[in-house]
């Protein structure tokens, strides 16, 4: 991964190029999920697009429209091409682009823009349509994988006995869809190895989703500021661990709720920020566990207020077992929080046992509660581990990720002899 530059800010010319540097890029990013969708892939795609635009590049995004009708708008320096869509039958917050007419529309868009590279964030409807259009128009393609079959099983109501077989079919479809792309990335080395283990026979590069270290940072006023933030969020001033993310089945939030009455710290509470299909079931579980007064459901938190949730907490806990990186965990670490995470998939990539937190056995709330208790009971441990979390998160500065993606786009464009003719 490219190192972050420490030189002075580069001068911008009127043409949008950096003085004395390579010409600006024209990039078309395609994704089936994009804000206002609430998920890690959507947030990463928006952060990538707007980060590139802030560097002076010409950035376009193809995604589903939010209300059904197609349209084009500029937001955050990015031109959004919203395709006609319909509500998803599997998730309330996701809409599906409608294929009729889309291939011709994308062909015309690519012929008009002639981007140096197309970057697809998935291999579903939008990604697959854009892959086909890019191949027809000889535009090089970069693909980033955020996919695991486990993240779809619950939405599609796949019975447990069928999941292994359907997972194999899903990975076969993935390999076929991305067979011809020029460069493949995924957020972590563990996620890259997963693709190789599933028979993907192309090199896969680990490029972190990145984190905005200026936006996510520890509270500057110590315990007093944390108490004020809790009051603003309507949360009691007690020892607090938090989770930020969707309240859906694959996140296994029942582990977190069952841990609450087992944490050996008086008054310890759990704050959950996010929405999802499992909220009513989780509220009932909190009552059954006798912890309803110590599990706080904040619901949807506006993007501008999200950093406050982390600053209100003493620790962060995550129980999902299908995380390819976990942007929420990175945000918590950048905010100076110790982390207790399920020992599964890519989470051990972020949590260094004894240094910035602990890993617990998935499905064991007693194990989780033990580690949370050790952190919440010791201000010294929280301070030490929080500083280590911030240090580890600094390696995932989103500016480094932007540096690397810029270079990838230039490399694939150069290899495809596009850069000179399209500039």
N, C-alpha and C positions, 0 to 999 in steps of 0.2 A: 504494500500500500504506500502511495506517495506520501512523503513527509509534508507537513504543513509549512508553508512559507513564513519566514519571520522577517521578511523585508518590508520596507515601507509600502503603503498603499500605492497601487499602480495608477498611473494617469490614464484617464479615459479620453479617447478622442471623440470628435463629433460623429464619426461613422459608427460608433459603438464598439470599436476595436480597442484593445490595450495597446498603448504606444510601444512600438518596438516588439510586439508579440504576435502570435499567430492570429489569423483572422477569426472572427467570431463564428461559432457553430450555429447550425440550424438543426434542431432536433425535434422529432415527433414522438411523443410518449403515449403509449396506449395502455389503458387499464380498465378492467371491469368494475373497479371500485375506486372512488375518488371523493373527497369531501363534497357534500356534507356526510357521506358515509363515515361511520365510526369504526375504524379498525386500523391495525398497524400498517397494512399494505397501502391503504388509502393515504394515511398521514405521511408515510415515506415518499409516496409518489408526488404528493403536493410539495413536500419540503425539497425534493430533488428538483422539480420543475421550477419552483420559485427561486431556489438557490442558484440555478443556472441562469435564470433570467436576470437576477441581481448582478451577475458577473458580466452582463452585456450580451448574452447569447439570445438567439431568436428561438423561443420555446413554444411548442404547441402540444396540447394534450387532447387525445380522443377518448371519450368516456360516455357513459349513459347519461341522458338528461335527467334532471331531478323531478320533472313534472310530466314527462311523457313526450312533450313536443321537442323537436330538434331545434338547435340554435347555436350561435357563436357569440362568445363574450370574452372580454379581456379582464382578468382578475389577477392581482399580484404580479403583474408584468408578463403573465402567461396567457396565450390565446387558447381558450377552451372550446373544442368542437364537440358539442353535446349531441349524441345520436338519439333518435326516437327510441323510447323505452316503455316498458310495462312493469308493474309491480312484480317483485319476486314472490314466488309461492313458498319459498323456504326460509326467508328472513325478512322481517318487517322493515329493516333499514337499507336494504339493497334492491336496486332496480336492475332489470335486464335489458340490454340493448336489443333491438329487433333487427334480425339480419336482412329482411327484404329491403332491397335498394342500397344497403350499406356497401357491398363490394364496389359497385360503380362509383358511389360517392367517395370512397377511400382512394380508388384509382385516380379520380380527378384531383383530389386533395394532394396526393403525392406528386402527380405531374406538375401541379402548380407550385408546390413548396420546394420540391427537390431537396429534401433534407439530407444532411450528411449521414445521418443514422436514424433508424427507427428503434425505439426501446420499448419492448413489451414487458408488462409486469405480471402477466399470467398467460395461460394458454386456453382460456375459456372463450366466451363469445367475442368480445372486443379484441382480445389478444390474437385469437385465431383469424379473425377477419383481417386484422392489420398485418399479420404474418403473410397471409396470402397475397394481399395487395403489394407488400414490400417485395416479395419474390417476383411478382409479375412485372414490377417496375424496376427491378435490379437495384434496390436500395438495401444496404447492409443492415442486419438486424442484431441488436443486443437484447438478450433476454435475462430478466432477473426472476428467480423462483422464490415465491412466498408460500408455495403449496405443499400440503400434506393431506393425504386422503382422510386422516383422522379428523381434520377440521371440517369435513363435509358430512361425515357419517350421521351426525346428530341432526343436521338440518334436513337430510334426505330420509331420515327415519330408517336407516339401514339396520336390520336386526344383527345382533352380535355374531351369530354363526356364519353370516354371509360376508362379514367385513373383510376377512383375509382375502377371499377370492375377488371381491370387488376392488380391494386395494391393489391387487396385482394388475387387474384390468386398467385401473386408473393410472398406474405408473407406466404401463405399456402405451397408453394413449399419450401420456406426457412425452415419452421418448420419441414417439412418432411425430408429434406436433412440433417439437423443437429440433428435429434432426438436422435441419439445414441452416440454423442460425450461425452467425459469425463469432459470437462471444456469449458465454453464459456466466452469470454471477449469482450468488446467493449470500445471505448475510454473514454466515460464520463458516469456519472450517468443518464443524460438525455437520452443518447443513449441506455443505459440498460433498462430504463423504457419504451422506445419506443418498444423494443422487447417484454416486458411483456404485454404492451397494445395491441400488435398484436397477442396475444395468445400463445407466446412462453412460455412453462410451465416448463422451467428449470432455475435454478439460473444463473444469468448473473453478472459477475464481471466487474466493471469499472477499466480499467488499461490504463492510459494515453499513447498516442503514444510517448510522450516524446520529448524533445528538447535539442540540444547540446548547452549548455550555453557558452561554450568556443568559439564556432564558430560564434554564433549570439550574438552580444554585441553592446552597443552604441558606436558611434564614439568617439575616445579618444582625438581628437584635437579640439572639439567644433565646432562652426560655420565655422571656416576656413577649417577644414577637410571636412565638409559636402559640402562646395563650391567646393573643389578639386574633391570630388567624383562625384558631378554632372557634372563637366566638363569632367571627364573621361567617363561618360555614355552618354555625348552629351545632357545633360538636362540643360536648363537655370537655373540660380541661383535665384529662386523665391520661395515663400511659396508653399510647395509641399505636397500633399497627394498621397499615392501609393496603388496599389493593385498588388498582386503577385498570379498568378494562371491561370487556363485555361480560354480562352476567349470563353466559351460555354454558351448556353442559360440558363442553370439552375443557373449560377452564377449571372444573372440579372445585368450585368455591365452597362446596360443602366441607372440604377439609379445613378451610379457614374458619368457618362458623363453628364447627365441632371443636376446634382448638380453643375458642374463646374461654369457655368455663374451665378449661384445663390449664390455662396459663397461670403459673404460680406467682402472680403479681396482683395485688389488690386493685380492683377497678379496671383492669386491662380491657380495652375495647378495640373493636374492628370497625374501620371506616371503609365503605365500598363506594367507589365512584364509577358510575357507568350504568347502562341500561342493558336489557336483554330478556330473552324469553323465560329465563329461570327465576326472575325476581320473586314472583309470588311463592314459588316452591321454597326458595331460600328464606323468605320471611317466615314461612311456616316452620322450617327447620330451626331457625333461631328461637322461636317460641318453644318448640319441643325440647331444645337443649337448655332451656331456662336462661337464655342469653339475649332475649329480645331487647332488653334495655341497654345492652352493650354491643349491639351490632347496628351501625348507623348506615342507612342507605341514602346516599346523596343524590342518586339518580344521575341524569345527564348534567355534566359540568361544562360550561362554555370553555372553548379553547383558551381564551384569555385568562381564565381563572384556574386552569389546570395546575400550574406550578404551585398554587396555594395548597392544594390537597397534599402534595408531598411535604411541603414545609409545615403542615399541621401534624405530621406523623413523627414518631420516634423510630419506626422501622417499617420496612416494606416486606410483604409476604406474597408469594405467587405459587400456585399449586397446579398449574397446567402442565401436561406432559407432552404437548405437541407444539412447543415453541421453537421456531427456527432461529430466533434471536431474542425477542421480547423488547420492544421499544419502551414499554412501560417500566421494565426493570432498569434499563439504561437511564431513563428520566429520573427514577428514584435514586439511583447511584449518583448521578450528576447533582442531585439535590442533597447529597451528603447523608444518605440513609443506609444503615446496615440492611442486609437482605437475607431472608430465609426463603429458600426456593426448593421446589421439588427436584429431586436428583434424577432428571430426565432430559433428554434431547440436548438443546443448546444452553440450558440454564447453567450447568457447571462451567461453561465457558466464561460466564460473568461472575459467578460466586466462587471465591477462593476461600475454602473452609478455614475458619479461624482468623482470616485476615479481614475480609469485609462482610462476613456472614457465615451462614451454615446451609448445608443441603440436608433435606429430610427425606425419609422414605415415603413416596407417594401413597396416599391412602392411610397414613398413620397420623391422626391428629395429636396423639400423645407425643410423638416424636417432634412434630411441628411446635407444639406448645412448650416443650422443654427448651428448645432453642430460642423461641421468642421470649420466654421467661428470663433466660440468661442475659439477653440483650436489654430488655425493658427494666431489669433490676439494677443495671449498672450504667450510670452516666459516663463513667470512664470508658467502658466497652463501647458504648454508642459513639462517643467522640472518636475513639481510635478507629473503629470500623467504618464510621462515616467518612473520615478523611481518606481511608483506603479506597472506599467506593468511588469517591470523587476522583482520585488518582487513576483508577482503572477506567472510569468513564471517559477521562480526558483522551485516552487512546482512540476513542470513537468520535472525536470531534467531527461534525458533519462537514466542515470545510475540507478535511482530508478526504472524505468520501466524494465530495464534489471534484476535488483535484483528480481523483482516480477515474471517475466517470468521464470527465473531460478528455483524459488521455485515451480511454477506451474508445470513445467516439472517433477521435482523430485517427487512431490506429486502424479501426475497421474501415473508415472512410478512405484512408490512404491505400489500404490493401485492395479496396474495390474501385480505386481510381475515380472516386466521386468528389473528393475534397477540392481538387483543382477546377473541375468543370462546374460545380454547383455554387462556388463562392461568388 
